[in-house]
Amino acid sequence: MKQKTTGSYDFGTLKDNQTEMDRLAHQAHMAGFMDQTIWQLTGLQDGMEVMDLACGSGQVTRQMAEVCPTARILGVDASEDLLAEAARLQEASPFPNLTFCKGDVYDLSVLAQERFDYVYVRLLFQHMSQPRKALTSIRKSLKPGGILCVVDVDDDWLMLEPEPMSLRAFNLAAANGQANKGGDRHVGRHLPGYMHDVGFEQVRLDLMPLSSFHIGLKNFLDITTRFKLEQIPEEQQEQGRRQLEEIYAVLEEPFAWGMVGAFASSGRK
């Protein structure tokens, strides 16, 4: 049987794909400053051969192409629908140093081995059922000395103040639903160990905070919490929608705020 590559996320089969497309674009815009800080910390340089793996509709990839105008940047994703949106954006406003192609994180043999100086993987590994296999595949695509940076989440580093009564139950239901599909809402803490296990060197972890003070509380909830309803099993959806409404009621609190930690694990081949 062919390896399932989508894990706990499969764009095109979601309940509202257009809303998810909009959320991905919104997320890329809101957190763009954080991506650029991570790139600086982990060694991305202009002129490199770069892969943005699981690039989605290419919003972050386009930011990378703008920041590094002489780098050769390839956006890779498994979803033809998301790649079609990336192609549409590229046609409307092209970056000459940017191309896109379809690819499978578990088997990147369609790309030349030892090709890339830097590979960026953002918010993919929370969905991976075989993270070490994925990392081994990515490692083969790197040149000797090449850098991998994986950015993902750990839900224990997500908080709201004041905390809505439904928040923990909602997050737990979403985490369990995602785990049943092969995902891991706490993958951030495991990334350095996984990278070490498959042979990466100089492994490090940078924790990047993103707060509602940076992007506004509604934006914060939209990109960190609303999507989790998709991960909750069908029989719990009605309860999940009620819980989500209760969580969003925190917007009525005059001094409410939230914060999440983005785990950026990097290492060299």
N, C-alpha and C positions, 0 to 999 in steps of 0.2 A: 504494500500500500504506500502511495506517495506521502511524504511527510507533510502534515498540515502546517502551513507557514504563517497563517494569520493569528494563531493563538487565540487570545481572548478579545481580539479586535478584528472585525472583518467589515471594512467599509463597503457599502453596497447592500448589506443585509441588515443594517440598522433600522430602527423604527422610523427615523426621520433623518435621511441622509443629507438633505440640504441644510438642515439646522446644524448637523455635525460639520459640514463643509464650512459654514459660516463661523462656527466655534473655532475650528482650526486656524482660520485666517485671523480671527480676533485674538486668539492665544498668541500667535506669532507676533502680531503687532504689539500687544501689551507687554510681552516678555522679551522683546527684541534686545533691550539694553542688557538683560541678563545673559543672553546668548553671546553677545559681543564681549562681555567681561570674561566669560568662560573661555572663549577662543583665545583671548590675550593670555589668560593664566596657563593654558594648556599647550601653547606653542604653535597655533595657527599663524602662518606667515604668508604674505603676498608672494606670488610666484610658485607656490606649491601645486602639486597634483592632489586634488581633494575630492572625497566622496561624502555627500550628505545622504546617509542611508536611512530608509524609511522617511523620505523627504515629503511625503504627502503631496499637497498641491503646490509645493515649492516656495512657500512664503518665506521660510527661514533660509532656504537655499539662495533665494534672490537677495536677501540681506547679506549673505556671505559673499556673493558675487560682487555686490556693491562695495563692501569693505575691502575685498581683495581683488582689485580689477585686473591684475595680471596673473592671478591663479587660474588654473584650469579645473573647473568645478563640475562634477557629475552628480546629479540628483537621481537616486535609485529608490523605487518603491514597488510593492507587489500589486498595487491596485491600479487597474487600467483607468478607472473613473477619476481617481485623484491625479494620475499622470496626464489625463486629458485636460484637466483644469490647469495643471502646470504648463502644458503646451499652449493653452489659450492665453495665459498671462504672458508667457514668453513671446508669443506672436504679437500681442498688443504693445508690449514694452520690453524689447529684447535686451538681454545681456550677452555680448559676443563671447564671453568666457564661460558660458553656462549651457549645459546640455542635460537631457533627462533620458533614462531608460528603465525598463522593467527588470526587476531582479528579485531573487529569493535569498533572504538573509542566511539560510542554511546551506545554500549552494550558490556561491558567487563566481563559479567557474566560467560563466558567460563573459566575465571581465578578466583582463590579463592579471595573472598573479604577480605579486610584488610590484604593483603599479602605483600605489598611492603613498604620499607623504603624510597625509592626515585624513582620518575618517571620523566623522561626527555622527552620533546616533542619539537621537532625542526622543524620549518617551516611547520607546519601543519595548525595552526589556521587561517592563511591567506586564507585557502580554506574552512573553516567551515561555513556552513549556520546557525548552531545552536550552537554557542560556549558555552553558559551556559549549555546546555544539555550535551555536550562533557565533560565539566569540572566536572559536577555532576557525570558522569559515572566514570571518572578517580578518583575522590575523594573516591568513594566506594572501589577502589582497594588498597588504602593506609591504612597502619596501623595508629592507633591514634598517632599523632605527626609526621607522615610521611610527606615528602617534595615533592612538585610538582614544577618543573621548566619548564616554557614554553618560548621558544625562537622564536621570529618572527620579522617581518619587519614593517616599516612605511615609505612609499615612499617619504614622505616629508623630510626624513633624508637621501635621496640619492642625491648626487651631483657630477657633473663633472666640472672641470675648465681647459680650457675654456668650457662653456656650448654649446654643439652643438644646432643649431637652432631647430632640429627635436626632441630633447630629451623630452621636456614637452608634445608635442602632442603624441609622441609614448607612453610615460608612461600613459597618460590619456586614450588613446585608449585601452591599455592593462588593466588598472584598471577598466574601464567600462565593458570590456569583461569579466573580472573575476567576477565583481559584478553581472553581469547577470547570472552567474553560481552559485552564492551564496557565493562568496569569498569577501575578504576585504583587499586591499593593504595597509590599514592604521590600521591594527588590533593591532599593537604594543602598541599604546597609550591606547587602550581599555582594555588590558589584566588585569591590576591590579583591575580595577572596576569589570570585569567579575568574577575574582577569589573571590573578597570580596562578591559579590552577592550570590555566591553558598556556602559560609560558610568557606572559607579558612581564616586562621589567620596569623598574622605576615607577611602580604603581603608586598613585596618590589619590586622595579624595578631597575635593573642595565642596563645602556646603554653602550654597548660595540662597540667602533668604529672599523671598518675594512676599511683600505685604500689601494690604489694601491701602496703606499710606502711599505706595508707589502708583497704584493703578485704579484706586476706588473700590469700595466694598462690593458693589454689584458686579463689576468686572471680575473681581476676585472670585466671587461665588460662581459666576458663569463659566470660568475656565478651570476651576478646581473641583467643583461639586456637582453641577447640573448633569454632566455627562454620565455620572455614575448610575443614574436611573436606568441607562441602557444595560448595565451589568446585572441588575436585579432580576431574578427569575419572574416569569410571567405571572405566576400565582401570587407574587408579592408586590406586583406593580401598583395596585391601588393604594396599598399601605405606603409604598415608597413615594408616590406622588403627594400624599398627605404630609409625609415627613419632610419632603422637599419644600412644600409650601411653608411649613413651620420654620424650617431653617432660613428661608428667605425673609421671614418676618423680622429677622434680626436687623434688616435694613431700616426698620422704624426706630431702632434704638439710636439715640443721638451720638453716643460715643463708641459704638461698636466697631470692631476692627478684626482682621484676620491675618494670618501668616502661614506660609508653607515653606518647606526647605527643599531645594532642588539639589540632588546629589550628583556631582560631576566627578566621575571616576575616570582616570586617564592612566595610560602606560605606554611603553615603547616596545616594539618588536625586537 
